[in-house]
Amino acid sequence: MTADAFTALLPFLVLSAAAVAVMLAIAIRRSFRLIFWLTVGGLLASLSTLPHALAVAPLRVTDLLLVDAYGLFFHALLLLAALAVALLCLAYFRRRENENEEIFVLLLTSTLGALLLVSSAHLAMFFLGLEVLTISLFPMIAYSVRASRPLEAGIKYLMLSGLASSFLMFGMALVYGDLGGLSFEQIGASGAALEQKPLALAGMFLILAAIGFKLSLVPFHLWTPDVYQGAPAPVTAFLATVSKASVFALLLRFFTTVHAERSETFLCVLGLLAVVSILAGNLLALLQDSLKRLLAYSSIGHMGYLLVGFVAAGLLRRDLQAETIAFYLAAYTLTSLAAFGAISAISDDARESDRLSDYAGLFWRSPWLAAVLTLSLLSLAGIPLTVGFVGKFYVFAAGVQAETWPLVATVVVGSGIGIYYYLRVVLAMIQPADAGHRLALHPAAGTALAVTALLVLAAGLFPQLLIDAAANTPHSPTTADSPHQAAASPAASR
Amino acid sequence: MILLWLILIPLIGGLLSLPAGHWRDRAPGWVALAALAVDAVLVLTQFADTGAAPQTAWLAQIDWAWIPRFGIRFHLALDGLSLLLIALTVFLGFAAVLCSWTEIRERQGFFHFNLLWTLAGVIGVFLALDLFLFFFFWEVMLIPMYLLIGIWGHENRAYAAMKFFIFTQVSGLLMLIAILALVFLHYQTTRTLSFDYFELLEADLYPGAARWIMLGFFVAFTVKLPAIPFHTWLPDAHTQAPTGGSVILAGVLLKTGAYGLLRFVVPLFPGAAQDFAPIAMALGAVSILYAAKLAFAQSDIKRLIAYTSVSHMGFVLLGVFAGNAAALQGAVMTMLAHGVSAAALFMVAGALQERLHTRDMDKMGGLWTLAPRIGAITLFFSVAALGMPGLGNFVGEFLVLLGSFRVDTAITAFAALGLILAPVYALYVIQRAFHGPASPREVRDFGLREMGVMLFLVAATAWMGLHPQSMLAYTDATVNGLTRTLAQRGT
């Protein structure tokens, strides 16, 4: 192994070492605070190695991993999200009586899985990363093991994840059988369009189904509301951000490296998934009285918006596609962290506050918390001043430029419905209530919320910095061969 | 820089009024007044710099890079039209703060925060000359308005606030798509990605595309204006909003729709706008008559005034799409005059509700003897609203009809019938609420604060009616630019 390869692997190595160190520390001395600080230290150390890795990127490390700017952008995003989740965990589990330090080990291993997923360049690493992420997630979801809801949610996620994994395996087997390769590049280099390879195409669809499950795209979404609602709030925040963002980042890398976009069928299916996800997610969110379920359905809709950006920008230019996805995912991650962070901050291990009635009059009881939650809801709804608006702007810009009018129309309809249920929450919060009963905010949760909310606002007002970061993420070895690349004015080429 | 401060000062004032609310009960009101006073000084200096009639179309500009990735700039500019509308905004801002002085007792800090941020958003809309920035302000003014209705509104506030937000937001998204389509079509021909107004004025669109894009803008602006058939949010929002909110909604927010038509729809798509003019003018005429008829059928006094707003905005729509100098000047005059008179009428309605705890005119009656000052003021503004010569509204409506008569005789004749319906509903208010037998009760008449505000509004209305040229001089350059565009590129 060369020194460069070692540098490129540093983020993973540091994170793995941190997980081991935390585990050993727990064996020596159980102290919630100590373990928390060790975890934060590990995440920060991993974060600090990213610039070094960027200096040697892009670099292929073994057959399995590709360390490039695109992956490192997501590494930074995922590590920051994990950091916020760690802060939320500290506040949420502080009153729990039993051994509760293990949540941080699981947090580190699942983050490691997410990082591996983002950087994988080979189906084996894809599978490995996904499993490391998922298997760490089961115990996190069922962490409040005495309560029935988390347990039920954990088992549900376990069963359905198992199913999704078997789909994934079968799909990989079919692809391998037809194309004779497991690395993304090999699959992509086999040349011919997928339509002429029925087995490989079937395999691709099976892999898509597994990814659809992780992203909770309709019709693979059934687990989402139950698991979102059942899991402890910080874990829901992790599930909604780290798990989704890493899988979507992989989706883009995988499907563009293997040139799935050359297949019309494939694009149609993705477009269709986007439309049904947007409509079903937003319509079902209308019916919810639990904020966590509401946000679960809204996340289904958001994955649909992302897919619209994926398809539309993919028809235009590959670098634009990567930029759109990277920006939207960053926006979505920040916003969701703020939203679930707010839920987490007013809940704890003993009691989850997720009914809408729990939020009645929050504006007067705890103005800052209510302001953060309102900001994140407005960002989810895509209202200016927030980063969510710029994300939606990207989707609209791609959709309009590619002239995919049905998809654009669906996004408008979805956003219109979305406003209704996001505002319902705001309406609940502005109901009159006596200001006497104030909520105490744990400093850790307060810090996490303040930082994410500020970022949502700052990136909404001055998005150029985040755009630059997202735009400098041309990924994968073959950047210049999108089928539509030749046409400089994309719409005219169609 | 003065342009940036015009927006920043209400924003800062809003932020300051939050802690002021914790400090002392009336403090947020004073903070708001101070912020508006500073803004008023800025507006007056701008008037003084300009002189009696502007020599150039654009009086001040700032143009900074904002999001270079998309060619988006922070571009503000001021011409006579925006100057007049900003003056109206600040003027009515004072009125809104003062009429809420006793009505709003709870959470005053947050109330004034929302009020000032709405005003800042509106001023931004009147100044923005980058289409992205325009959309940004267009949406930003919604949220505080939504909170104003949702928190301090009357019994059905949740429904009204939600309806208001969804109508404007969805139509706003259509406008965003239209903006993007325009920008990318421009990009295809010139290879420069820009949201700048002046750049996009040069865009060369084929007629089919121009028609669709124009429709996207048109829908967004007519929802805000509002015109039939997009008006249904307005009676709810106006009726449920607190008085200060109604004043801002009717006086200023509706004008952003009209401003959008004047500033963007006509200059950007002169050809498509002219092709579309018969339909738009017919919509305007139908709005005038249909809303007047609906107004007559209301027993809720705020709802009645809300429908008269729709009716008067029909004249604006008619005038904008008639497209000649007289009609355009008339549309601007109607915007200003209606802003003042509708704000005044909503303040009267708010004052009545504060005193009688009802907006139902069937439960009023005989108020003239109990509160003669309220009666006199109501009579004055009712007469102004019905278009009495010598007052501002008359000048506006007369010019609109004069201009559109040359374009389409049938529609104009039809719209002129509105001048018959207006006295009916205006006098109906007076008759039902102020005449008739008085019920034996105490009604506090207007005090010094309320009379002061009202007399200012009376003076403004009379000034606009007696010396309209002082206003028209400011919009001459803008209007001439519009007519020139229409003549050159229209057909």
Boltz contact constraints between the chains, C-beta under 6 A:
constraints:
  - contact:
      token1: [A, 383]
      token2: [B, 139]
      max_distance: 6.0
  - contact:
      token1: [A, 384]
      token2: [B, 136]
      max_distance: 6.0
  - contact:
      token1: [A, 384]
      token2: [B, 139]
      max_distance: 6.0
  - contact:
      token1: [A, 384]
      token2: [B, 140]
      max_distance: 6.0
  - contact:
      token1: [A, 396]
      token2: [B, 180]
      max_distance: 6.0
  - contact:
      token1: [A, 397]
      token2: [B, 180]
      max_distance: 6.0
  - contact:
      token1: [A, 400]
      token2: [B, 177]
      max_distance: 6.0
  - contact:
      token1: [A, 400]
      token2: [B, 180]
      max_distance: 6.0
  - contact:
      token1: [A, 400]
      token2: [B, 181]
      max_distance: 6.0
  - contact:
      token1: [A, 401]
      token2: [B, 184]
      max_distance: 6.0
  - contact:
      token1: [A, 412]
      token2: [B, 173]
      max_distance: 6.0
  - contact:
      token1: [A, 415]
      token2: [B, 173]
      max_distance: 6.0
  - contact:
      token1: [A, 416]
      token2: [B, 170]
      max_distance: 6.0
  - contact:
      token1: [A, 419]
      token2: [B, 166]
      max_distance: 6.0
  - contact:
      token1: [A, 419]
      token2: [B, 169]
      max_distance: 6.0
  - contact:
      token1: [A, 423]
      token2: [B, 162]
      max_distance: 6.0
  - contact:
      token1: [A, 427]
      token2: [B, 158]
      max_distance: 6.0
  - contact:
      token1: [A, 430]
      token2: [B, 150]
      max_distance: 6.0
  - contact:
      token1: [A, 430]
      token2: [B, 151]
      max_distance: 6.0
  - contact:
      token1: [A, 463]
      token2: [B, 67]
      max_distance: 6.0
  - contact:
      token1: [A, 464]
      token2: [B, 67]
      max_distance: 6.0
  - contact:
      token1: [A, 467]
      token2: [B, 69]
      max_distance: 6.0
  - contact:
      token1: [A, 489]
      token2: [B, 188]
      max_distance: 6.0
